[in-house]
Amino acid sequence: MSMPSQSRPRFSRIGLYLPFALLGLFVILWSGVWAFGANRVGDVMDGFIAREAARGRDWVCPERSITGYPFRLQLTCAKPQIIERGPNGLARAATLGSLTIHGRITTPGLYIALLEAPLTMRIDPESEVTLNWETARASFRGGAGGFSELSVEVLRPVAMLGRGSLPEERVSAKDFSLHLRRSPGDLAGSDLLLRLGEIAHPIVDRLTGNPEPMTVEFQATAPGLLIDPARRIEESLEAWRLARGQARIILAKATKGPALVDVSGVLGLDAERRLEGNLQGRARGIDQIMSGFTRRMGLDVGGLLGRLGGAQGVPVALVLENGRMRFGPFPLAQLGPLY
């Protein structure tokens, strides 16, 4: 006696193919997002170039390419160039080895730039500066509201300054860093931190008789001064000047071997757009540096300063007004307009 046959249940194959279909849909959507971001980067670059051209500065980005799919946006320029046109034609020009800007789809508004040496700058028909380095990178954070943070870090920069038939001057440093950010508070402004470590300049070393490197540090906050990449820096400074803004210099320090000058104070801009304000602090150890310089002229100013200042150093009071910088009653330098 035969048993009745039982029909086997049918299994749907949709469950097998659904994950692959969803993955394919995700890839298509993500590719669209990346393409939109790449086009947006290109539009931003084109808009920036157009704005700068209207201001007399031509930015050239040869062999521009946008890559980095699927998670990064990478814009590359081979030998980018900036040309500033003056009233009588070409005023200044600069060329960089190469520029690469990285951005991530997952972190919009944050960009990292890698700069490849050399940077060659033509200041005028007779003067040229060539800047080399080991590594150089910059990071920028911003959005529709404008700039919020900027950091620049350069390792072992070397500058060669040439002017006409004169011998080239060489200035080197161990490192350079600059950090600029939007300061918090009721009155938004900008905070600046700058450091240039172990500067070596043969001419200064010979004049002072001290071969030890010099380090410069500067920290300031400027309430009301808002730096916006969409505007010229001159426009931002002029708006700040008209609002009678003042920057608080928290630290301005230079050290060279045993010598140290450390001052702080306030600075602003006068009606002629020159620096004005005052800086106060102390200078220690400068007698050892100035002695080597002034004794060649038959003077011993360094020894006099050492006796006056003692262990605490010499008081420093710098006054900047009416286009002059004074140390007490003694004029030190003429000050021209910043822009």
Backbone hydrogen bonds, N-H to C=O, Kabsch-Sander energy under -0.5 kcal/mol:
donor,donor_aa,acceptor,acceptor_aa,energy
16,L,13,R,-0.6
17,Y,13,R,-1.5
18,L,14,I,-2.2
21,A,17,Y,-2.3
22,L,18,L,-2.7
23,L,19,P,-2.5
24,G,20,F,-2.5
25,L,21,A,-2.2
26,F,22,L,-2.5
27,V,23,L,-2.5
28,I,24,G,-2.1
29,L,25,L,-2.5
30,W,26,F,-3.2
31,S,27,V,-2.5
32,G,28,I,-1.8
33,V,29,L,-2.2
34,W,30,W,-2.8
35,A,31,S,-2.6
36,F,32,G,-2.4
37,G,33,V,-2.5
38,A,34,W,-2.8
39,N,35,A,-2.4
40,R,36,F,-2.3
41,V,37,G,-2.3
42,G,38,A,-2.1
43,D,39,N,-2.4
44,V,40,R,-2.6
45,M,41,V,-2.4
46,D,42,G,-2.4
47,G,43,D,-2.6
48,F,44,V,-2.4
49,I,45,M,-2.5
50,A,46,D,-2.2
51,R,47,G,-2.4
52,E,48,F,-2.5
53,A,49,I,-2.1
54,A,50,A,-1.6
55,R,51,R,-0.8
55,R,52,E,-0.7
56,G,53,A,-1.4
57,R,52,E,-2.7
58,D,83,I,-3.4
59,W,57,R,-0.6
60,V,81,Q,-3.3
64,R,61,C,-0.7
65,S,76,T,-1.6
67,T,74,Q,-2.7
71,F,68,G,-0.5
72,R,68,G,-2.3
73,L,103,G,-3.5
74,Q,67,T,-3.2
74,Q,72,R,-0.5
75,L,73,L,-0.5
75,L,101,I,-2.6
76,T,65,S,-2.4
77,C,99,L,-2.7
78,A,62,P,-2.1
79,K,77,C,-0.6
79,K,97,G,-1.4
81,Q,60,V,-2.3
82,I,94,A,-2.5
83,I,58,D,-2.5
84,E,92,R,-3.2
85,R,56,G,-3.3
85,R,83,I,-0.6
86,G,84,E,-0.5
86,G,89,G,-4.1
89,G,86,G,-1.6
91,A,84,E,-2.9
92,R,84,E,-1.4
93,A,122,R,-1.6
94,A,82,I,-2.3
95,T,120,T,-2.3
96,L,80,P,-2.4
97,G,116,E,-1.1
97,G,118,P,-0.9
98,S,116,E,-1.1
99,L,77,C,-2.3
100,T,114,L,-2.1
101,I,75,L,-3.0
102,H,112,I,-3.8
103,G,73,L,-2.0
104,R,107,T,-0.5
104,R,110,L,-0.6
105,I,71,F,-1.9
107,T,104,R,-0.6
110,L,107,T,-1.4
111,Y,109,G,-0.5
111,Y,140,F,-2.8
112,I,102,H,-2.4
113,A,138,A,-3.7
114,L,100,T,-3.0
115,L,136,A,-2.1
116,E,98,S,-2.5
119,L,131,L,-2.6
120,T,95,T,-2.7
120,T,118,P,-0.6
121,M,119,L,-0.5
121,M,129,V,-3.3
122,R,93,A,-3.3
123,I,121,M,-0.8
123,I,127,S,-1.1
124,D,127,S,-1.2
127,S,124,D,-0.9
128,E,162,G,-2.4
129,V,121,M,-2.8
130,T,160,M,-2.3
131,L,119,L,-3.0
131,L,129,V,-0.5
132,N,130,T,-0.5
132,N,158,V,-2.8
134,E,155,L,-2.7
135,T,155,L,-0.9
137,R,153,E,-2.3
138,A,113,A,-2.4
139,S,151,S,-2.4
140,F,111,Y,-2.9
141,R,149,E,-2.5
142,G,109,G,-2.3
143,G,146,G,-1.7
146,G,143,G,-1.8
148,S,141,R,-2.1
149,E,141,R,-1.8
150,L,180,L,-2.8
151,S,139,S,-2.4
152,V,178,L,-2.7
153,E,137,R,-2.7
154,V,176,F,-2.9
155,L,135,T,-2.9
156,R,154,V,-0.5
156,R,174,K,-2.7
158,V,132,N,-2.7
159,A,171,V,-3.6
160,M,130,T,-2.5
161,L,159,A,-0.5
161,L,169,E,-2.9
162,G,128,E,-2.8
162,G,160,M,-0.6
164,G,126,E,-2.5
166,L,163,R,-2.0
169,E,161,L,-2.8
171,V,159,A,-2.7
171,V,169,E,-0.5
172,S,200,A,-2.0
173,A,157,P,-2.0
174,K,197,G,-2.7
175,D,197,G,-1.0
176,F,154,V,-2.5
177,S,195,R,-2.5
178,L,152,V,-2.4
179,H,193,L,-2.8
180,L,150,L,-3.3
181,R,191,D,-2.0
182,R,148,S,-2.8
183,S,181,R,-0.5
183,S,189,G,-1.8
188,A,186,D,-0.7
189,G,183,S,-0.8
190,S,222,A,-1.5
191,D,181,R,-2.7
192,L,220,A,-3.0
193,L,179,H,-2.3
194,L,218,F,-3.0
195,R,177,S,-2.5
196,L,216,V,-2.6
197,G,175,D,-2.3
199,I,214,M,-4.5
200,A,172,S,-2.9
205,D,201,H,-2.4
206,R,202,P,-2.3
207,L,203,I,-2.2
208,T,204,V,-2.3
209,G,205,D,-1.6
210,N,205,D,-0.9
214,M,199,I,-2.2
215,T,255,T,-2.4
216,V,196,L,-2.6
217,E,253,K,-2.8
218,F,194,L,-2.6
219,Q,251,L,-2.8
220,A,192,L,-2.4
221,T,248,R,-1.9
222,A,190,S,-3.0
224,G,188,A,-1.4
225,L,222,A,-1.7
226,L,224,G,-0.8
227,I,225,L,-0.6
228,D,226,L,-0.6
231,R,228,D,-2.3
235,E,232,R,-0.6
236,S,232,R,-1.7
237,L,233,I,-2.5
238,E,234,E,-2.2
239,A,235,E,-2.2
240,W,236,S,-1.8
241,R,237,L,-2.5
242,L,238,E,-2.6
243,A,239,A,-1.2
244,R,241,R,-2.2
245,G,240,W,-2.4
247,A,267,L,-3.5
248,R,221,T,-2.9
249,I,247,A,-0.7
249,I,265,G,-2.9
250,I,219,Q,-1.3
250,I,248,R,-1.0
251,L,219,Q,-2.1
252,A,263,V,-1.4
253,K,217,E,-2.7
254,A,261,V,-2.3
255,T,215,T,-2.3
256,K,259,A,-2.3
257,G,213,P,-0.8
259,A,256,K,-2.1
260,L,284,R,-2.9
261,V,254,A,-2.6
262,D,282,R,-2.4
263,V,252,A,-2.4
264,S,280,Q,-2.1
265,G,249,I,-1.7
266,V,278,N,-1.7
267,L,247,A,-2.2
268,G,276,E,-2.9
270,D,274,R,-2.6
273,R,270,D,-2.1
276,E,268,G,-1.9
277,G,320,L,-2.5
278,N,266,V,-1.7
279,L,318,L,-2.6
280,Q,264,S,-3.1
281,G,316,V,-2.3
282,R,262,D,-1.8
283,A,314,V,-2.4
284,R,260,L,-2.9
288,Q,285,G,-0.9
289,I,285,G,-0.7
290,M,286,I,-3.1
291,S,287,D,-1.8
292,G,288,Q,-0.7
293,F,289,I,-0.8
294,T,290,M,-3.2
295,R,291,S,-2.1
296,R,293,F,-0.5
297,M,294,T,-1.3
298,G,295,R,-1.6
299,L,294,T,-2.2
304,L,300,D,-1.7
305,L,301,V,-2.6
306,G,302,G,-2.3
307,R,303,G,-2.0
308,L,304,L,-2.2
309,G,305,L,-2.8
310,G,306,G,-2.0
312,Q,309,G,-0.7
313,G,309,G,-0.5
313,G,310,G,-0.8
314,V,283,A,-3.2
316,V,281,G,-2.9
318,L,279,L,-3.3
319,V,326,R,-2.4
320,L,277,G,-3.0
321,E,319,V,-0.6
321,E,324,R,-2.2
324,R,321,E,-1.6
325,M,333,A,-2.6
326,R,319,V,-2.9
326,R,324,R,-0.5
327,F,330,F,-3.1
328,G,317,A,-1.3
328,G,326,R,-0.7
330,F,327,F,-1.8
332,L,325,M,-3.5
333,A,325,M,-1.4
335,L,323,G,-3.1
336,G,334,Q,-0.5
338,L,273,R,-2.8
